[in-house]
C-alpha cells in the first residue's frame, strides 16, 4: 500500500488489483506471497511511463531497484 500511494490517483486501484492478481499467480503453489514477489508484481503492474519514477520510490523505501531489472523491462 505504501508503494501504491506514490502513484497518481487515477491508476492506483488498477495497479493494486493487477499487482495482487500477478503476485498470487507468481506465488502459486507456495501458498504465501513473499515481499520480493509482491514488489516484482507491483513493478510489472505499473504503467511503463511511471516505472522510472518508481525506481526512486523503491530506493527511498529501502528496496534496491537493481534487483528487479527484469521486472522493469517486462
Protein Blocks (a to p, Z undefined) as FASTA:
>chain_A
ZZmmmpcfklmmmmmmmmmmmmmmmmgonlpacfklmmmmmmmmpcfklmmmmmmmmmmn
opafklmmmmmmZZ
